[in-house]
């Protein structure tokens, strides 16, 4: 890729088909998901260190997680995954791309 070419954003490169309509749903960073909403992890963007750390915490593509609440003043996001709760900083949460889970 040449220096002047722009890379496609994650939302452009990773849309997933909606099983009901066949349309592509845009992905949302975990940092922008509302509290008490269940989502499915579709992709983790970032370096190998971030991916490895999230893998060690039990966050993988295909996992269902629930945003419990957002910290005050831009603080960490509390999520529930595999039956336990984790606090993620907004920076790392912005690298986790999710789609809304239909059928809650």
N, CA, C and O atoms as CSV, one atom per row, in Angstrom:
chain,resi,resn,atom,element,x,y,z
A,1,UNK,N,N,0.858,-1.180,0.000
A,1,UNK,CA,C,0.000,0.000,0.000
A,1,UNK,C,C,0.896,1.233,0.000
A,1,UNK,O,O,1.849,1.304,0.776
A,2,UNK,N,N,0.606,2.185,-0.847
A,2,UNK,CA,C,1.394,3.396,-0.942
A,2,UNK,C,C,1.113,4.303,0.243
A,2,UNK,O,O,0.073,4.180,0.890
A,3,UNK,N,N,2.029,5.207,0.528
A,3,UNK,CA,C,1.877,6.109,1.668
A,3,UNK,C,C,0.655,7.005,1.547
A,3,UNK,O,O,0.009,7.298,2.552
A,4,UNK,N,N,0.327,7.443,0.346
A,4,UNK,CA,C,-0.759,8.395,0.162
A,4,UNK,C,C,-2.136,7.747,0.160
A,4,UNK,O,O,-3.141,8.446,0.284
A,5,UNK,N,N,-2.204,6.430,0.022
A,5,UNK,CA,C,-3.492,5.762,0.003
A,5,UNK,C,C,-4.045,5.652,1.417
A,5,UNK,O,O,-3.308,5.381,2.365
A,6,UNK,N,N,-5.326,5.863,1.547
A,6,UNK,CA,C,-5.962,5.733,2.852
A,6,UNK,C,C,-6.430,4.309,3.037
A,6,UNK,O,O,-6.914,3.672,2.102
A,7,UNK,N,N,-6.282,3.811,4.263
A,7,UNK,CA,C,-6.783,2.485,4.579
A,7,UNK,C,C,-8.275,2.594,4.858
A,7,UNK,O,O,-8.721,3.593,5.421
A,8,UNK,N,N,-9.049,1.598,4.479
A,8,UNK,CA,C,-10.479,1.640,4.792
A,8,UNK,C,C,-10.676,1.537,6.298
A,8,UNK,O,O,-9.936,0.838,6.989
A,9,UNK,N,N,-11.676,2.237,6.789
A,9,UNK,CA,C,-11.955,2.157,8.220
A,9,UNK,C,C,-12.487,0.774,8.538
A,9,UNK,O,O,-12.893,0.030,7.645
A,10,UNK,N,N,-12.482,0.435,9.825
A,10,UNK,CA,C,-12.941,-0.883,10.244
A,10,UNK,C,C,-14.410,-1.092,9.904
A,10,UNK,O,O,-14.825,-2.207,9.588
A,11,UNK,N,N,-15.195,-0.024,9.969
A,11,UNK,CA,C,-16.610,-0.168,9.666
A,11,UNK,C,C,-16.827,-0.440,8.183
A,11,UNK,O,O,-17.774,-1.137,7.819
A,12,UNK,N,N,-15.969,0.096,7.325
A,12,UNK,CA,C,-16.103,-0.152,5.897
A,12,UNK,C,C,-15.618,-1.552,5.533
A,12,UNK,O,O,-16.173,-2.187,4.637
A,13,UNK,N,N,-14.588,-2.033,6.221
A,13,UNK,CA,C,-13.990,-3.293,5.823
A,13,UNK,C,C,-14.612,-4.497,6.498
A,13,UNK,O,O,-14.358,-5.622,6.068
A,14,UNK,N,N,-15.418,-4.314,7.541
A,14,UNK,CA,C,-15.924,-5.448,8.284
A,14,UNK,C,C,-17.437,-5.488,8.457
A,14,UNK,O,O,-17.900,-5.958,9.497
A,15,UNK,N,N,-18.223,-5.028,7.509
A,15,UNK,CA,C,-19.669,-5.129,7.718
A,15,UNK,C,C,-20.102,-6.583,7.666
A,15,UNK,O,O,-19.512,-7.389,6.946
A,16,UNK,N,N,-21.130,-6.916,8.430
A,16,UNK,CA,C,-21.630,-8.279,8.449
A,16,UNK,C,C,-23.038,-8.306,7.891
A,16,UNK,O,O,-23.798,-7.361,8.098
A,17,UNK,N,N,-23.404,-9.371,7.186
A,17,UNK,CA,C,-24.740,-9.422,6.610
A,17,UNK,C,C,-25.808,-9.634,7.668
A,17,UNK,O,O,-25.620,-10.421,8.596
A,18,UNK,N,N,-26.905,-8.949,7.537
A,18,UNK,CA,C,-28.055,-9.138,8.418
A,18,UNK,C,C,-28.808,-10.355,7.911
A,18,UNK,O,O,-29.208,-10.381,6.747
A,19,UNK,N,N,-29.018,-11.383,8.762
A,19,UNK,CA,C,-29.653,-12.600,8.273
A,19,UNK,C,C,-31.094,-12.393,7.803
A,19,UNK,O,O,-31.583,-13.155,6.968
A,20,UNK,N,N,-31.775,-11.382,8.322
A,20,UNK,CA,C,-33.171,-11.172,7.940
A,20,UNK,C,C,-33.307,-10.431,6.622
A,20,UNK,O,O,-34.108,-10.824,5.774
A,21,UNK,N,N,-32.545,-9.374,6.436
A,21,UNK,CA,C,-32.712,-8.566,5.233
A,21,UNK,C,C,-31.615,-8.783,4.199
A,21,UNK,O,O,-31.778,-8.399,3.041
A,22,UNK,N,N,-30.503,-9.391,4.596
A,22,UNK,CA,C,-29.386,-9.578,3.679
A,22,UNK,C,C,-28.506,-8.359,3.560
A,22,UNK,O,O,-27.473,-8.405,2.892
A,23,UNK,N,N,-28.899,-7.251,4.205
A,23,UNK,CA,C,-28.083,-6.031,4.169
A,23,UNK,C,C,-26.921,-6.161,5.132
A,23,UNK,O,O,-26.916,-7.016,6.017
A,24,UNK,N,N,-25.958,-5.314,4.947
A,24,UNK,CA,C,-24.790,-5.313,5.820
A,24,UNK,C,C,-25.011,-4.347,6.981
A,24,UNK,O,O,-25.400,-3.196,6.782
A,25,UNK,N,N,-24.754,-4.841,8.215
A,25,UNK,CA,C,-24.886,-3.994,9.400
A,25,UNK,C,C,-23.528,-3.377,9.711
A,25,UNK,O,O,-22.520,-4.083,9.678
A,26,UNK,N,N,-23.470,-2.089,10.010
A,26,UNK,CA,C,-22.188,-1.489,10.376
A,26,UNK,C,C,-21.764,-1.957,11.766
A,26,UNK,O,O,-22.601,-2.215,12.631
A,27,UNK,N,N,-20.476,-2.058,11.961
A,27,UNK,CA,C,-19.944,-2.451,13.258
A,27,UNK,C,C,-19.763,-1.232,14.137
A,27,UNK,O,O,-19.552,-0.122,13.648
A,28,UNK,N,N,-19.849,-1.448,15.434
A,28,UNK,CA,C,-19.743,-0.370,16.405
A,28,UNK,C,C,-18.597,-0.670,17.355
A,28,UNK,O,O,-18.455,-1.811,17.795
A,29,UNK,N,N,-17.774,0.322,17.687
A,29,UNK,CA,C,-16.762,0.091,18.723
A,29,UNK,C,C,-17.446,-0.130,20.069
A,29,UNK,O,O,-18.473,0.486,20.357
A,30,UNK,N,N,-16.884,-0.998,20.880
A,30,UNK,CA,C,-17.460,-1.303,22.189
A,30,UNK,C,C,-17.581,-0.050,23.052
A,30,UNK,O,O,-18.466,0.032,23.904
A,31,UNK,N,N,-16.715,0.907,22.841
A,31,UNK,CA,C,-16.748,2.134,23.641
A,31,UNK,C,C,-18.002,2.970,23.380
A,31,UNK,O,O,-18.304,3.870,24.164
A,32,UNK,N,N,-18.737,2.697,22.300
A,32,UNK,CA,C,-19.932,3.469,21.968
A,32,UNK,C,C,-21.232,2.715,22.230
A,32,UNK,O,O,-22.309,3.199,21.880
A,33,UNK,N,N,-21.145,1.544,22.837
A,33,UNK,CA,C,-22.333,0.745,23.126
A,33,UNK,C,C,-22.978,1.245,24.412
A,33,UNK,O,O,-22.291,1.555,25.386
A,34,UNK,N,N,-24.308,1.321,24.402
A,34,UNK,CA,C,-25.057,1.777,25.574
A,34,UNK,C,C,-24.994,0.743,26.694
A,34,UNK,O,O,-24.741,-0.437,26.448
A,35,UNK,N,N,-25.227,1.196,27.931
A,35,UNK,CA,C,-25.255,0.308,29.086
A,35,UNK,C,C,-26.434,-0.657,28.971
A,35,UNK,O,O,-27.448,-0.337,28.352
A,36,UNK,N,N,-26.294,-1.832,29.567
A,36,UNK,CA,C,-27.305,-2.886,29.594
A,36,UNK,C,C,-27.651,-3.415,28.208
A,36,UNK,O,O,-28.780,-3.848,27.978
A,37,UNK,N,N,-26.713,-3.386,27.299
A,37,UNK,CA,C,-26.941,-3.890,25.949
A,37,UNK,C,C,-26.018,-5.078,25.712
A,37,UNK,O,O,-24.829,-5.019,26.026
A,38,UNK,N,N,-26.569,-6.163,25.153
A,38,UNK,CA,C,-25.771,-7.343,24.838
A,38,UNK,C,C,-25.319,-7.252,23.391
A,38,UNK,O,O,-26.107,-6.940,22.498
A,39,UNK,N,N,-24.035,-7.530,23.169
A,39,UNK,CA,C,-23.447,-7.443,21.845
A,39,UNK,C,C,-22.574,-8.662,21.583
A,39,UNK,O,O,-22.216,-9.399,22.502
A,40,UNK,N,N,-22.239,-8.858,20.309
A,40,UNK,CA,C,-21.373,-9.960,19.900
A,40,UNK,C,C,-20.081,-9.377,19.348
A,40,UNK,O,O,-20.116,-8.480,18.506
A,41,UNK,N,N,-18.945,-9.878,19.812
A,41,UNK,CA,C,-17.644,-9.423,19.330
A,41,UNK,C,C,-17.448,-9.964,17.917
A,41,UNK,O,O,-17.552,-11.169,17.688
A,42,UNK,N,N,-17.165,-9.069,16.973
A,42,UNK,CA,C,-16.959,-9.460,15.587
A,42,UNK,C,C,-15.477,-9.426,15.244
A,42,UNK,O,O,-14.974,-10.331,14.578
A,43,UNK,N,N,-14.774,-8.390,15.692
A,43,UNK,CA,C,-13.354,-8.269,15.361
A,43,UNK,C,C,-12.646,-7.446,16.419
A,43,UNK,O,O,-13.245,-6.605,17.087
A,44,UNK,N,N,-11.356,-7.709,16.553
A,44,UNK,CA,C,-10.507,-6.926,17.441
A,44,UNK,C,C,-9.417,-6.311,16.584
A,44,UNK,O,O,-8.580,-7.021,16.027
A,45,UNK,N,N,-9.429,-4.996,16.480
A,45,UNK,CA,C,-8.423,-4.265,15.716
A,45,UNK,C,C,-7.330,-3.839,16.688
A,45,UNK,O,O,-7.614,-3.500,17.837
A,46,UNK,N,N,-6.114,-3.853,16.241
A,46,UNK,CA,C,-5.028,-3.409,17.103
A,46,UNK,C,C,-3.814,-4.297,16.916
A,46,UNK,O,O,-3.817,-5.228,16.111
A,47,UNK,N,N,-2.792,-3.993,17.667
A,47,UNK,CA,C,-1.553,-4.743,17.586
A,47,UNK,C,C,-1.651,-6.094,18.268
A,47,UNK,O,O,-2.653,-6.418,18.904
A,48,UNK,N,N,-0.588,-6.877,18.122
A,48,UNK,CA,C,-0.601,-8.217,18.698
A,48,UNK,C,C,-0.655,-8.172,20.216
A,48,UNK,O,O,-1.198,-9.087,20.835
A,49,UNK,N,N,-0.107,-7.132,20.831
A,49,UNK,CA,C,-0.134,-7.021,22.290
A,49,UNK,C,C,-1.549,-6.837,22.817
A,49,UNK,O,O,-1.934,-7.460,23.807
A,50,UNK,N,N,-2.318,-5.986,22.158
A,50,UNK,CA,C,-3.704,-5.760,22.576
A,50,UNK,C,C,-4.539,-7.013,22.364
A,50,UNK,O,O,-5.344,-7.382,23.219
A,51,UNK,N,N,-4.346,-7.667,21.222
A,51,UNK,CA,C,-5.096,-8.891,20.950
A,51,UNK,C,C,-4.746,-9.983,21.952
A,51,UNK,O,O,-5.625,-10.700,22.430
A,52,UNK,N,N,-3.470,-10.106,22.265
A,52,UNK,CA,C,-3.034,-11.126,23.225
A,52,UNK,C,C,-3.606,-10.860,24.604
A,52,UNK,O,O,-4.064,-11.782,25.280
A,53,UNK,N,N,-3.581,-9.601,25.024
A,53,UNK,CA,C,-4.094,-9.253,26.351
A,53,UNK,C,C,-5.592,-9.523,26.444
A,53,UNK,O,O,-6.056,-10.079,27.439
A,54,UNK,N,N,-6.350,-9.138,25.429
A,54,UNK,CA,C,-7.789,-9.403,25.427
A,54,UNK,C,C,-8.065,-10.901,25.388
A,54,UNK,O,O,-9.006,-11.375,26.025
A,55,UNK,N,N,-7.257,-11.648,24.647
A,55,UNK,CA,C,-7.391,-13.095,24.606
A,55,UNK,C,C,-7.163,-13.683,26.002
A,55,UNK,O,O,-7.891,-14.588,26.410
A,56,UNK,N,N,-6.185,-13.193,26.723
A,56,UNK,CA,C,-5.908,-13.671,28.079
A,56,UNK,C,C,-7.047,-13.338,29.038
A,56,UNK,O,O,-7.282,-14.066,30.003
A,57,UNK,N,N,-7.751,-12.242,28.775
A,57,UNK,CA,C,-8.889,-11.869,29.612
A,57,UNK,C,C,-10.155,-12.635,29.231
A,57,UNK,O,O,-11.169,-12.539,29.922
A,58,UNK,N,N,-10.102,-13.391,28.139
A,58,UNK,CA,C,-11.255,-14.189,27.734
A,58,UNK,C,C,-12.153,-13.523,26.723
A,58,UNK,O,O,-13.304,-13.929,26.568
A,59,UNK,N,N,-11.661,-12.505,26.024
A,59,UNK,CA,C,-12.456,-11.814,25.009
A,59,UNK,C,C,-11.946,-12.230,23.639
A,59,UNK,O,O,-10.804,-11.950,23.276
A,60,UNK,N,N,-12.814,-12.908,22.876
A,60,UNK,CA,C,-12.458,-13.426,21.559
A,60,UNK,C,C,-13.549,-13.054,20.563
A,60,UNK,O,O,-14.651,-12.674,20.959
A,61,UNK,N,N,-13.250,-13.160,19.290
A,61,UNK,CA,C,-14.270,-12.964,18.263
A,61,UNK,C,C,-15.352,-14.018,18.439
A,61,UNK,O,O,-15.057,-15.190,18.674
A,62,UNK,N,N,-16.606,-13.598,18.322
A,62,UNK,CA,C,-17.731,-14.506,18.467
A,62,UNK,C,C,-18.323,-14.543,19.866
A,62,UNK,O,O,-19.405,-15.098,20.056
A,63,UNK,N,N,-17.641,-13.965,20.851
A,63,UNK,CA,C,-18.139,-13.968,22.230
A,63,UNK,C,C,-19.287,-12.986,22.401
A,63,UNK,O,O,-19.314,-11.930,21.768
A,64,UNK,N,N,-20.231,-13.339,23.258
A,64,UNK,CA,C,-21.295,-12.424,23.654
A,64,UNK,C,C,-20.869,-11.725,24.930
A,64,UNK,O,O,-20.364,-12.355,25.860
A,65,UNK,N,N,-21.075,-10.423,24.965
A,65,UNK,CA,C,-20.781,-9.693,26.190
A,65,UNK,C,C,-21.829,-8.631,26.413
A,65,UNK,O,O,-22.508,-8.192,25.485
A,66,UNK,N,N,-21.949,-8.227,27.664
A,66,UNK,CA,C,-22.937,-7.228,28.048
A,66,UNK,C,C,-22.217,-6.041,28.650
A,66,UNK,O,O,-21.365,-6.208,29.523
A,67,UNK,N,N,-22.547,-4.851,28.198
A,67,UNK,CA,C,-22.001,-3.637,28.799
A,67,UNK,C,C,-22.828,-3.372,30.049
A,67,UNK,O,O,-24.032,-3.129,29.964
A,68,UNK,N,N,-22.186,-3.418,31.201
A,68,UNK,CA,C,-22.882,-3.219,32.469
A,68,UNK,C,C,-23.074,-1.732,32.724
A,68,UNK,O,O,-24.186,-1.280,33.001
A,69,UNK,N,N,-21.977,-0.965,32.630
A,69,UNK,CA,C,-22.083,0.485,32.813
A,69,UNK,C,C,-20.816,1.161,32.332
A,69,UNK,O,O,-19.783,0.524,32.129
A,70,UNK,N,N,-20.924,2.468,32.156
A,70,UNK,CA,C,-19.794,3.303,31.751
A,70,UNK,C,C,-19.301,4.075,32.964
A,70,UNK,O,O,-20.103,4.558,33.764
A,71,UNK,N,N,-17.991,4.195,33.104
A,71,UNK,CA,C,-17.418,4.978,34.188
A,71,UNK,C,C,-17.667,6.456,33.987
A,71,UNK,O,O,-17.821,6.927,32.860
A,72,UNK,N,N,-17.706,7.176,35.083
A,72,UNK,CA,C,-17.934,8.618,35.025
A,72,UNK,C,C,-16.738,9.337,34.406
A,72,UNK,O,O,-15.593,8.909,34.552
A,73,UNK,N,N,-17.021,10.418,33.724
A,73,UNK,CA,C,-16.000,11.299,33.146
A,73,UNK,C,C,-15.018,10.564,32.235
A,73,UNK,O,O,-13.813,10.812,32.283
A,74,UNK,N,N,-15.536,9.669,31.413
A,74,UNK,CA,C,-14.676,8.967,30.474
A,74,UNK,C,C,-13.871,7.851,31.103
A,74,UNK,O,O,-12.837,7.457,30.564
A,75,UNK,N,N,-14.318,7.342,32.217
A,75,UNK,CA,C,-13.630,6.256,32.906
A,75,UNK,C,C,-13.829,4.928,32.199
A,75,UNK,O,O,-14.331,4.885,31.076
A,76,UNK,N,N,-13.434,3.840,32.856
A,76,UNK,CA,C,-13.510,2.529,32.213
A,76,UNK,C,C,-14.941,2.048,31.985
A,76,UNK,O,O,-15.889,2.543,32.595
A,77,UNK,N,N,-15.067,1.081,31.100
A,77,UNK,CA,C,-16.349,0.464,30.776
A,77,UNK,C,C,-16.386,-0.889,31.474
A,77,UNK,O,O,-15.464,-1.690,31.322
A,78,UNK,N,N,-17.427,-1.144,32.225
A,78,UNK,CA,C,-17.584,-2.415,32.919
A,78,UNK,C,C,-18.407,-3.341,32.031
A,78,UNK,O,O,-19.533,-3.015,31.655
A,79,UNK,N,N,-17.833,-4.501,31.700
A,79,UNK,CA,C,-18.522,-5.462,30.852
A,79,UNK,C,C,-18.647,-6.794,31.583
A,79,UNK,O,O,-17.914,-7.073,32.532
A,80,UNK,N,N,-19.588,-7.603,31.120
A,80,UNK,CA,C,-19.752,-8.953,31.647
A,80,UNK,C,C,-19.541,-9.916,30.498
A,80,UNK,O,O,-20.226,-9.834,29.478
A,81,UNK,N,N,-18.584,-10.842,30.660
A,81,UNK,CA,C,-18.265,-11.824,29.630
A,81,UNK,C,C,-17.952,-13.147,30.310
A,81,UNK,O,O,-17.197,-13.182,31.282
A,82,UNK,N,N,-18.520,-14.226,29.811
A,82,UNK,CA,C,-18.311,-15.574,30.354
A,82,UNK,C,C,-18.605,-15.660,31.851
A,82,UNK,O,O,-17.952,-16.413,32.574
A,83,UNK,N,N,-19.585,-14.890,32.313
A,83,UNK,CA,C,-20.009,-14.979,33.701
A,83,UNK,C,C,-19.222,-14.146,34.691
A,83,UNK,O,O,-19.511,-14.202,35.886
A,84,UNK,N,N,-18.248,-13.383,34.253
A,84,UNK,CA,C,-17.530,-12.506,35.171
A,84,UNK,C,C,-17.433,-11.108,34.588
A,84,UNK,O,O,-17.630,-10.899,33.391
A,85,UNK,N,N,-17.124,-10.148,35.464
A,85,UNK,CA,C,-17.083,-8.750,35.036
A,85,UNK,C,C,-15.650,-8.270,34.889
A,85,UNK,O,O,-14.769,-8.633,35.668
A,86,UNK,N,N,-15.437,-7.445,33.872
A,86,UNK,CA,C,-14.136,-6.846,33.590
A,86,UNK,C,C,-14.305,-5.353,33.372
A,86,UNK,O,O,-15.331,-4.905,32.859
A,87,UNK,N,N,-13.315,-4.599,33.756
A,87,UNK,CA,C,-13.285,-3.171,33.455
A,87,UNK,C,C,-12.257,-2.955,32.357
A,87,UNK,O,O,-11.095,-3.336,32.498
A,88,UNK,N,N,-12.692,-2.341,31.262
A,88,UNK,CA,C,-11.809,-2.040,30.139
A,88,UNK,C,C,-11.711,-0.531,29.978
A,88,UNK,O,O,-12.710,0.181,30.069
A,89,UNK,N,N,-10.504,-0.056,29.739
A,89,UNK,CA,C,-10.330,1.353,29.429
A,89,UNK,C,C,-10.968,1.674,28.090
A,89,UNK,O,O,-11.120,0.796,27.240
A,90,UNK,N,N,-11.337,2.918,27.905
A,90,UNK,CA,C,-12.010,3.297,26.658
A,90,UNK,C,C,-11.113,3.137,25.440
A,90,UNK,O,O,-11.604,2.883,24.340
A,91,UNK,N,N,-9.820,3.280,25.618
A,91,UNK,CA,C,-8.892,3.121,24.493
A,91,UNK,C,C,-8.932,1.717,23.933
A,91,UNK,O,O,-9.074,1.534,22.724
A,92,UNK,N,N,-8.807,0.715,24.800
A,92,UNK,CA,C,-8.830,-0.669,24.339
A,92,UNK,C,C,-10.238,-1.048,23.891
A,92,UNK,O,O,-10.393,-1.836,22.959
A,93,UNK,N,N,-11.261,-0.503,24.535
A,93,UNK,CA,C,-12.644,-0.800,24.145
A,93,UNK,C,C,-12.943,-0.270,22.748
A,93,UNK,O,O,-13.796,-0.821,22.052
A,94,UNK,N,N,-12.260,0.784,22.330
A,94,UNK,CA,C,-12.502,1.337,20.995
A,94,UNK,C,C,-11.913,0.455,19.896
A,94,UNK,O,O,-12.217,0.658,18.721
A,95,UNK,N,N,-11.072,-0.523,20.258
A,95,UNK,CA,C,-10.502,-1.448,19.278
A,95,UNK,C,C,-11.307,-2.737,19.148
A,95,UNK,O,O,-10.994,-3.578,18.305
A,96,UNK,N,N,-12.338,-2.899,19.972
A,96,UNK,CA,C,-13.188,-4.083,19.926
A,96,UNK,C,C,-14.451,-3.710,19.157
A,96,UNK,O,O,-15.232,-2.873,19.610
A,97,UNK,N,N,-14.654,-4.328,17.998
A,97,UNK,CA,C,-15.811,-4.009,17.168
A,97,UNK,C,C,-16.882,-5.077,17.357
A,97,UNK,O,O,-16.615,-6.276,17.283
A,98,UNK,N,N,-18.100,-4.605,17.602
A,98,UNK,CA,C,-19.199,-5.487,17.955
A,98,UNK,C,C,-20.407,-5.194,17.085
A,98,UNK,O,O,-20.487,-4.158,16.425
A,99,UNK,N,N,-21.354,-6.139,17.099
A,99,UNK,CA,C,-22.639,-5.916,16.469
A,99,UNK,C,C,-23.714,-6.216,17.502
A,99,UNK,O,O,-23.533,-7.051,18.389
A,100,UNK,N,N,-24.829,-5.521,17.368
A,100,UNK,CA,C,-25.927,-5.704,18.304
A,100,UNK,C,C,-26.486,-7.106,18.163
A,100,UNK,O,O,-26.694,-7.587,17.049
A,101,UNK,N,N,-26.727,-7.750,19.269
A,101,UNK,CA,C,-27.282,-9.098,19.261
A,101,UNK,C,C,-28.784,-8.996,19.145
A,101,UNK,O,O,-29.433,-8.316,19.940
A,102,UNK,N,N,-29.338,-9.673,18.152
A,102,UNK,CA,C,-30.791,-9.569,17.873
A,102,UNK,C,C,-31.517,-10.561,18.766
A,102,UNK,O,O,-30.787,-11.538,18.928
A,103,UNK,N,N,-32.482,-10.665,19.300
A,103,UNK,CA,C,-33.107,-11.767,20.031
A,103,UNK,C,C,-32.786,-11.761,21.500
A,103,UNK,O,O,-32.621,-12.827,22.094
A,104,UNK,N,N,-32.692,-10.602,22.105
A,104,UNK,CA,C,-32.437,-10.545,23.542
A,104,UNK,C,C,-33.699,-10.875,24.288
A,104,UNK,O,O,-33.705,-10.884,25.519
